[in-house]
Amino acid sequence: QVQLVESGGGSVDAGGSLRLSCTASETIRGVYIIGWYRQGPGKQRERFTYMTGEGDSWYAPSVKGRFTISRDNAKNTLYLQMNALKPEDTGVYYCHVEGAYGSEEYDYWGQGTQVTVSS
């Protein structure tokens, strides 16, 4: 089973930047989507960006132009560069991967990392 470990969360003032990392315990195989979810206080968990195994990416309108998803396959690591942070970006950020390798489907979550943006 693949383990995902996030790091890089913290507290910043509005307008600041943070970079999150998500390192997988092994190479992700097969056809997959890997990305980030977040859950703000009193809100449902929502996916706001992902990258396919082929490298295509998608962003929710709320983060497009401010956040950038990238990866380093050699390090089995996914990154999230967050710029121009807003108080509404506050929440727990989770790394997630879902896909299939052969006939086996998989769905893994990281433990989450807290991001707090102060006004």
Contacts in CASP RR format, 6 or more apart in sequence:
PFRMAT RR
TARGET T0000
AUTHOR 0000-0000-0000
METHOD contacts of the structure
MODEL  1
QVQLVESGGGSVDAGGSLRLSCTASETIRGVYIIGWYRQGPGKQRERFTY
MTGEGDSWYAPSVKGRFTISRDNAKNTLYLQMNALKPEDTGVYYCHVEGA
YGSEEYDYWGQGTQVTVSS
1 108 0 8 1.000
2 24 0 8 1.000
2 25 0 8 1.000
2 26 0 8 1.000
2 28 0 8 1.000
2 97 0 8 1.000
2 106 0 8 1.000
2 108 0 8 1.000
3 24 0 8 1.000
3 25 0 8 1.000
3 108 0 8 1.000
3 110 0 8 1.000
4 22 0 8 1.000
4 23 0 8 1.000
4 24 0 8 1.000
4 25 0 8 1.000
4 95 0 8 1.000
4 96 0 8 1.000
4 97 0 8 1.000
4 108 0 8 1.000
4 109 0 8 1.000
4 110 0 8 1.000
4 111 0 8 1.000
5 22 0 8 1.000
5 23 0 8 1.000
5 25 0 8 1.000
5 110 0 8 1.000
5 111 0 8 1.000
6 20 0 8 1.000
6 21 0 8 1.000
6 22 0 8 1.000
6 93 0 8 1.000
6 94 0 8 1.000
6 95 0 8 1.000
6 110 0 8 1.000
6 111 0 8 1.000
6 112 0 8 1.000
6 113 0 8 1.000
7 20 0 8 1.000
7 21 0 8 1.000
7 23 0 8 1.000
7 113 0 8 1.000
8 18 0 8 1.000
8 19 0 8 1.000
8 20 0 8 1.000
8 21 0 8 1.000
8 113 0 8 1.000
9 18 0 8 1.000
9 20 0 8 1.000
9 93 0 8 1.000
9 113 0 8 1.000
9 114 0 8 1.000
9 115 0 8 1.000
10 18 0 8 1.000
10 113 0 8 1.000
10 114 0 8 1.000
10 115 0 8 1.000
10 116 0 8 1.000
11 116 0 8 1.000
11 117 0 8 1.000
11 118 0 8 1.000
12 18 0 8 1.000
12 85 0 8 1.000
12 115 0 8 1.000
12 116 0 8 1.000
12 117 0 8 1.000
12 118 0 8 1.000
13 117 0 8 1.000
13 118 0 8 1.000
13 119 0 8 1.000
14 85 0 8 1.000
14 86 0 8 1.000
14 87 0 8 1.000
14 117 0 8 1.000
14 118 0 8 1.000
14 119 0 8 1.000
15 83 0 8 1.000
15 84 0 8 1.000
15 85 0 8 1.000
15 86 0 8 1.000
15 117 0 8 1.000
16 83 0 8 1.000
16 84 0 8 1.000
16 85 0 8 1.000
16 117 0 8 1.000
17 81 0 8 1.000
17 82 0 8 1.000
17 83 0 8 1.000
17 84 0 8 1.000
17 85 0 8 1.000
18 82 0 8 1.000
18 85 0 8 1.000
18 115 0 8 1.000
19 79 0 8 1.000
19 80 0 8 1.000
19 81 0 8 1.000
19 82 0 8 1.000
20 36 0 8 1.000
20 79 0 8 1.000
20 80 0 8 1.000
20 82 0 8 1.000
20 93 0 8 1.000
20 95 0 8 1.000
20 113 0 8 1.000
20 115 0 8 1.000
21 77 0 8 1.000
21 78 0 8 1.000
21 79 0 8 1.000
21 80 0 8 1.000
22 34 0 8 1.000
22 35 0 8 1.000
22 36 0 8 1.000
22 77 0 8 1.000
22 78 0 8 1.000
22 79 0 8 1.000
22 80 0 8 1.000
22 95 0 8 1.000
22 110 0 8 1.000
23 75 0 8 1.000
23 76 0 8 1.000
23 77 0 8 1.000
23 78 0 8 1.000
24 76 0 8 1.000
24 77 0 8 1.000
24 78 0 8 1.000
24 97 0 8 1.000
25 76 0 8 1.000
26 76 0 8 1.000
27 73 0 8 1.000
27 76 0 8 1.000
28 34 0 8 1.000
28 53 0 8 1.000
28 76 0 8 1.000
28 97 0 8 1.000
29 101 0 8 1.000
30 99 0 8 1.000
30 100 0 8 1.000
30 101 0 8 1.000
30 102 0 8 1.000
31 53 0 8 1.000
31 99 0 8 1.000
31 100 0 8 1.000
31 101 0 8 1.000
32 52 0 8 1.000
32 53 0 8 1.000
32 97 0 8 1.000
32 98 0 8 1.000
32 99 0 8 1.000
32 100 0 8 1.000
32 106 0 8 1.000
33 50 0 8 1.000
33 51 0 8 1.000
33 52 0 8 1.000
33 53 0 8 1.000
33 97 0 8 1.000
33 98 0 8 1.000
33 99 0 8 1.000
34 50 0 8 1.000
34 51 0 8 1.000
34 53 0 8 1.000
34 71 0 8 1.000
34 78 0 8 1.000
34 95 0 8 1.000
34 96 0 8 1.000
34 97 0 8 1.000
35 47 0 8 1.000
35 49 0 8 1.000
35 50 0 8 1.000
35 51 0 8 1.000
35 69 0 8 1.000
35 78 0 8 1.000
35 95 0 8 1.000
35 96 0 8 1.000
35 97 0 8 1.000
36 47 0 8 1.000
36 48 0 8 1.000
36 49 0 8 1.000
36 50 0 8 1.000
36 69 0 8 1.000
36 78 0 8 1.000
36 80 0 8 1.000
36 93 0 8 1.000
36 94 0 8 1.000
36 95 0 8 1.000
36 96 0 8 1.000
37 45 0 8 1.000
37 46 0 8 1.000
37 47 0 8 1.000
37 48 0 8 1.000
37 93 0 8 1.000
37 94 0 8 1.000
37 96 0 8 1.000
38 45 0 8 1.000
38 46 0 8 1.000
38 48 0 8 1.000
38 89 0 8 1.000
38 91 0 8 1.000
38 92 0 8 1.000
38 93 0 8 1.000
38 94 0 8 1.000
38 115 0 8 1.000
39 45 0 8 1.000
39 46 0 8 1.000
39 91 0 8 1.000
39 92 0 8 1.000
39 94 0 8 1.000
40 90 0 8 1.000
40 91 0 8 1.000
40 92 0 8 1.000
41 90 0 8 1.000
41 91 0 8 1.000
45 94 0 8 1.000
46 60 0 8 1.000
47 60 0 8 1.000
47 96 0 8 1.000
48 59 0 8 1.000
48 60 0 8 1.000
48 62 0 8 1.000
48 63 0 8 1.000
48 67 0 8 1.000
49 57 0 8 1.000
49 58 0 8 1.000
49 59 0 8 1.000
49 60 0 8 1.000
49 63 0 8 1.000
49 67 0 8 1.000
49 69 0 8 1.000
49 80 0 8 1.000
50 57 0 8 1.000
50 58 0 8 1.000
50 69 0 8 1.000
51 57 0 8 1.000
51 58 0 8 1.000
51 69 0 8 1.000
51 70 0 8 1.000
51 71 0 8 1.000
51 78 0 8 1.000
55 71 0 8 1.000
57 69 0 8 1.000
59 65 0 8 1.000
59 67 0 8 1.000
59 69 0 8 1.000
62 88 0 8 1.000
63 82 0 8 1.000
63 89 0 8 1.000
66 82 0 8 1.000
66 83 0 8 1.000
66 84 0 8 1.000
66 85 0 8 1.000
67 80 0 8 1.000
67 81 0 8 1.000
67 82 0 8 1.000
67 83 0 8 1.000
68 80 0 8 1.000
68 81 0 8 1.000
68 83 0 8 1.000
69 78 0 8 1.000
69 79 0 8 1.000
69 80 0 8 1.000
70 78 0 8 1.000
70 79 0 8 1.000
70 81 0 8 1.000
71 77 0 8 1.000
71 78 0 8 1.000
71 79 0 8 1.000
72 79 0 8 1.000
78 95 0 8 1.000
80 93 0 8 1.000
82 89 0 8 1.000
82 115 0 8 1.000
85 115 0 8 1.000
85 117 0 8 1.000
86 117 0 8 1.000
87 117 0 8 1.000
87 118 0 8 1.000
87 119 0 8 1.000
88 117 0 8 1.000
89 115 0 8 1.000
89 117 0 8 1.000
90 115 0 8 1.000
90 116 0 8 1.000
90 117 0 8 1.000
91 114 0 8 1.000
91 115 0 8 1.000
91 116 0 8 1.000
92 112 0 8 1.000
92 113 0 8 1.000
92 114 0 8 1.000
92 115 0 8 1.000
93 112 0 8 1.000
93 113 0 8 1.000
93 114 0 8 1.000
93 115 0 8 1.000
94 109 0 8 1.000
94 110 0 8 1.000
94 111 0 8 1.000
94 112 0 8 1.000
95 109 0 8 1.000
95 110 0 8 1.000
95 112 0 8 1.000
96 107 0 8 1.000
96 108 0 8 1.000
96 109 0 8 1.000
96 110 0 8 1.000
97 106 0 8 1.000
97 107 0 8 1.000
97 108 0 8 1.000
98 105 0 8 1.000
98 106 0 8 1.000
98 107 0 8 1.000
98 108 0 8 1.000
99 105 0 8 1.000
99 106 0 8 1.000
99 107 0 8 1.000
100 106 0 8 1.000
END
